[in-house]
Amino acid sequence: AFCKSPNIKSIEFPSDSKLNCIKALAFVFLLIEHVVIPKNVKFIFNKIFSCFSNIKTIEFADGSELEWVSENVFGSLPIESINIPPHLKKISKELFKNCNMLKHVNIPENSELVSIESEAFSNTLIESLFIPEKVAYLKDGWFKGANSLQKITISPKNKNFKIINDMLLIGKSDKESNDFDLLIFVFVDINNIEIPFYIKYIKNNAFANCINLQTVVFHPNCQFISFNESLANSLIEKITIPNSIQIIGKKAFYNCQNLQIVEFQSGSQLYLVDCEAFQSTGITKISFPKSLKQIKSNAFSECQWLRKVIFSPDSELEIIGENAFSNTPLLENVYFPKSLKEIQYYAFYKCKSIQNVTFPKNAQIEYFGFRSFAKSGLEKIIVP
C-alpha cells in the first residue's frame, strides 16, 4: 500500500480503526522508526516490514485482537523489545530471526499462545523467556541461535513442560501421557551433564547453545532410544552410548571436532548408524557392537583422525553405505565380518592409508559399489 514512499516518516491509526488485516509488502521501504498496530488487526502477513531498517519499536494497541502473524514478519528489525499480544496463538517460524538487538520478549500470563516454531528467536539477544499456561509445542530449533538465553520460567499452570535443576527443560513425547520423557533444551553455561534415567528422547538441537559442553553421561538405568542432531557441532570430547540406543540418527554428532572417544555399553542394541552421524568428528578409533546392521551414507566421512574401525567376528553388519568412510586419510587395514553383504559406492573413497582389506572364508559379500575403494592406498584384497 505504501511501498517505496520514502517521504513518509510516521504512520498513525485512530484508536477506533476497523483495520483487521495487514498484507504483504504494505510498508516496505519506509523510513519510520515506530509503529502501533491497531486493536482490531487479527492477521499480519509476511514481509510487511521488509527493508524496514529504521523501525525500532513495534507496539500493539491496548486490547489487541491479533491472532496470527506470518513467518519472519519481524525478522532483521533493530527492535530491542516487544510485547506479545495475549490472543496470539503462535510465534511463527523465524518470526524474530536476526533481530540481533532484541533482548526482551514479554509474554503475558493470560497469553493464549500454543506453539513456538523453529528458529523463532534465532540470532537474538533475549536472556529470559516466560512460557505461559497453554503452550504445548516447542518445535525443533525454537531457540536455535538464541545464545544469550539463560532463564526460562514456566507458568505453574502449564502441564506440558518442567525445568529440572535449573539446567534442563523437559517435556512429553506424548501429550496425553503423564511422563516427562523428552529433553528439549539445555542451558547455555553447562559443561558436564548427566541425562536422567526417565529421558527417552532428545529433541533436535537441544544442546545447540551449549558452547562449553564437554561431557554427556547417561544414567545407568537410561531408557534412551535414539540420538538425533541434538549434539551436532558441540565441543563434546567423549560419549558412551547407552545399551538402550537402537539408532544413532542423522547428523547426531556431526562436526563434533573435539569428539575423540566413542564407546558402547555392553549388551548394545544398536542396529543403525544413520547418514552423517559422525561426519567430521575427531574420533581416532571405533569398535562397533555386534548388533549393528547398517552404516549409512557419510556416517564417518571426513574423519581426519580415524585410524581403526573394528567389527566383532560375530557382527551382524550387512550394509556399508555410500561414502560411509570416504576421505578418512588415516584409516588403516579393515577386517570385514562374514555377515557383510554390500559395500556401496565410494564407501572407502580416498582412504589413502588402507593397504589390505580382508574377508573371512565364509563371507557373504555380494556387492561392491562403483569406486568403493577408488583413490585409496589399497594394495591387496582377499575376496572369497
N, C-alpha and C positions, 0 to 999 in steps of 0.2 A: 504493500500500500504506500509506504513512504521510502521505498528503496532508492538509494543514491540521491538523497536530499540533504546535502552537507550543510545547508544553512539552518536546518532545524536543530536547535540547542536544547529543547525540552519538549516532553510530551505529557500532557495532563488530561485526566479523565474526570468528569464530575462524579461526585460521591454516589449519585443515583444512576450511574451509567448502566445501560441494558446490555452492554457488550458481554457476550458469553463464550467467545472463541477467538483466539489469535492464531492465524495460519502462517504457513511457511513464508519466509523472506519478508515478513511485514515491516521490520525496522532495520534491515541491513544497511550498512554503510552510513549510519548516522553517528553524530559526534556527542550525543548526550551522555551524561555521567550518572543519571539517576532516573529510575522509572518505578511507578507504582501500578501494579496490576489491579484493575477494578474488581470489586467484590463479586460480581456475577460471572466472571470468567471461570468456566469449568474445564476448558481444554486449551492446551497450548501445543502447537505443532512444531515440527523440527525446523531448525535453522532460522528462527525469527530474529536471533541476535547474532547471526554470523557476521564476522568482521566488525563487531560492536566493541572495538578495542578500548574505548574510553569509559564504558559503563563500570561504575564502582559499587553501586548499591542497587539492589532489587528488593522492593517491598511488595507485600501483598496487603491489600486493604483489609481493615478490620472486618471480621465476619466472612472472610474469603471462602468461596464455594469451590475452589479449584480441586478437581478430582484426578486429572490426568495430564502429564507432561511427557512429550515425546523424548526419544533418546538424544542425548548430547546437546540439549537446548541451551544449557548454560556453560557448555564446555569452553575452556580457554579464556573466560572472562576474568578480569582482575578484581573480582569481588573478594572481600575479606570475611564476610559473614552473611548468613541467610537464615531466615525463619521459615520453617516448613509449615505450610497451611494445614490445619487439622483434618481436612477432608481428603487430602491427597492419599491415594491408595498405594502408590508405588513410586519409589525413587528409581527411575528408569536407567537402563544401561548407559554408562558413560555420562550421566546427567551433569556431573561436575568435573569431568575428566580435564586435566591440565589447567584447572583453576589453581594455579600454583601460589596464590596469595590467600586462599581460603583456609581460615583457621577455625571458624565456629559455624557449626550446623546445629541449629536449635530446633528440636522436635518436641512439641508439647505432650504432656501426659495423656491428654484426651485424643491423641492422634489416632486416625483410622488406618494408618499405614500397615500394609500387609506384607510387602516384599521390598527388599533392596537388591537391585540387579547387579550384574557383573560390571566391575570397574567403575561403579558409581562415583567413587571418590578417588580415582586414580590420579596420582601426582598432585595431591593437595597437601596442605599442612595441618589438617584437622588433628587435634590432640585427644579429644574425647568425643564420645557418642552415646546418646541415650536410645535404647531400644524399647519402644512402648509396648503396651499390652497385646495388641493384635498382630504384631509381626510374627509371621510363621515361616518365611522363606528368606534366607540369606544365600544368594546364588554364588556359584563358583567365582572366586576372584572379586567379590563385592568390595573388599578393602584393598585390593592389589594396588601397590604404588602409594598407599597412604602410610608412608614410613614413619610419620610422627604420631600415629595413633597409639596412645599408651593407656587409655582408660575407656572401658565400656561399662555403662550402667544399664541394668535390665530392670524394667518395671516388675515389681513383686507380683503383679497380676499376670505376667506373661508366663505361660506354661510350656513354652517350646524351647527355651534356652536357659543356660546356667553359666555362671563364672566359677571356676574351680581354682582356689588358692591364688587368686589374682594373676593367674598365668594363662589359663585355658578357657576359651569359650566353647561350650559343648551344646549339642542339640540332639534331635531324634532323627534316625533314618526313616522311621515310620511315625507319621504324625498321630496315628491312632494308638500308638504304644505309650507306655509309661517309662520306657527305657531310654536313658540318655547315653547313646552308644556312638555318637558321631562327633569327632573332633573338627571344629570349624575354623578356629583362629587361635594362634599362639602369639603372645605379646612380644613386642619388639626386643626387649632387653634380655631375653632368655639366652643363656649359654649352654646349659645342660638341662635335659628334661626326661622324666620318666612317664611313659604313656600308661594311664590307669588300666586296670585289668578289664573294665567294662567297655572299653572302646573297641568297636569292631570295624569302624570305617574312619578314614581321614579325608576330609574334603580337599579337592584340588586347591593348591596354593595356600594351604593352612599355615605353612611356615614361610610364606613369601617375604614377609617383612623382617624375619629373624636373621639379620645380617651377621650376628655374632654366634649363631648356633654351631656347636661343635660335636655334641654327643646326644644321641637319642637312644634311650633304653626302654625296653618294653617290660612290663610287669611279668613275672614268671607264669602267671595264670592268664596271660593275654589271650583274648578271643579274636584278635585282629585277623581279617580275612585277606585283604589285598592292599597293595600300595598303588597310588596313582601319582600325579605330579606334585604331591604335597611337599616334597623335599628338593625338587629341582632347583638348581642354581644356588643351593645353600653352601655354607662353609663346613658342613659336617665332615668329620675325619674318619669315623668308624661306625659301622652299623652291624648289629647282629639280627638277622632275620628270624622272627619267631617261627616255631614249627607249625603254627596255625596258618601261616601265609600260604595261599594257593597260587596267587598271581602277583607278580611284580609288574605293575602296569606301565603303560606308555609314558616315557619320559620321567619315570619315578625318581631317578637320581641324575637326570640329565645335567651335564655341565657342573657337577659337583667336583671341582678340580682338586679339592683337598681330600677327597674320599680315597683312602688307600686300602682300608681293610673292610672286606665284606665276608661275614661268617654266617653259617646257617646252623640253627639249633638241631640237635639230633632228633630224628623222627620227623624231619621236614615233610610237609605235604605239598611243597611247591611243584607245579606242573607246567607253568608258563612264565617265561621272561619276555615281556612284550616289547614292541618297537621302541628303540632309542632309550631303553630303560637305564643303561649305564653309559651311554654315549658321552665321550669327552670327560670321563672321570679320571682320577689319579690312581686307580687300583693297580696293583702290581701282580696279584695272584688271585685266582678264584677256583674253589673246589666245589663243584655242583653236587647237590643232593641226588640220590638215586631216583627219586620220584619225578625229576624234571623230564618233560616230554618234548618241549619245543622252545627254541630260541628264535625270536622273530627278528625282522629286518633292523639292521643298525643297532642292535641291542648293545654291542660292545665296540662299535666302530669309533675310530679316533681316540682310542685309549692309548696314549703315547707311552705309558709306563708299564703296560700289561705284558708280563713275561710268560706266565704259566696259566694254563687252563687245564683243569683236572676233572676227568669223568670217572666215576667209580666203575669197576669191572661189571657190576650188575646193573648199571644205569639203564633207565627206560627211555632215554632220549631217542627221538625218531627224526626230528627235522631241525636243521640249522638254516635259518632264513637268509634271504639275500642281504649282502653287505654286513652280515652279523658281526664279523670281526675285521672288516676292511680297515686299512690304514692304521693297523696296530704294529708299528715297525719293530718292536722288541719281542713280539710273540714267538716263542720257541717251538720245538717239535711237539706235535699233538698226537695222542694215542686215543683213537676214537672207540667208543663202545660198540659191541656187536649189534645192539638194537638200532643203531643209526641207519635210516633209510634214504634220507635226502640231504644233500649239501647244495643249496640253491645258489643262483648266480651271484658272482662277486663276493661270496661269503668270506674268503680269505684274501681278497684282492690287496696287493701291496703290503702283504705281511712279509717283509724282507728278511726276517731272521729265521723263518721256518725253512728247515732243510729236509727234514724227514717227516712223513705222515704215515702212520701205521694203523691198519685194521686187523682185528683178530681173524683167525682162520674161518670161524663160523659167522663172520659178519653178514648183515642183511642189507648192506648198501645197494641201492637200486639206481641212484641218480646223482650225477654230478652236473650242476648247473653251468651255464655259459660263463667262462672266465672265472670260475670259482676259486682258482689259485693263481690267477694271472698276476704277473709282476711281483710274485713272491720270490723267496730265496730257495724254493723247493728244488732239491737235487734227487730225491728218491721217494717213491711212493709205493707201498706194498698194498695191492688190491687183491682181494680174494677172487 
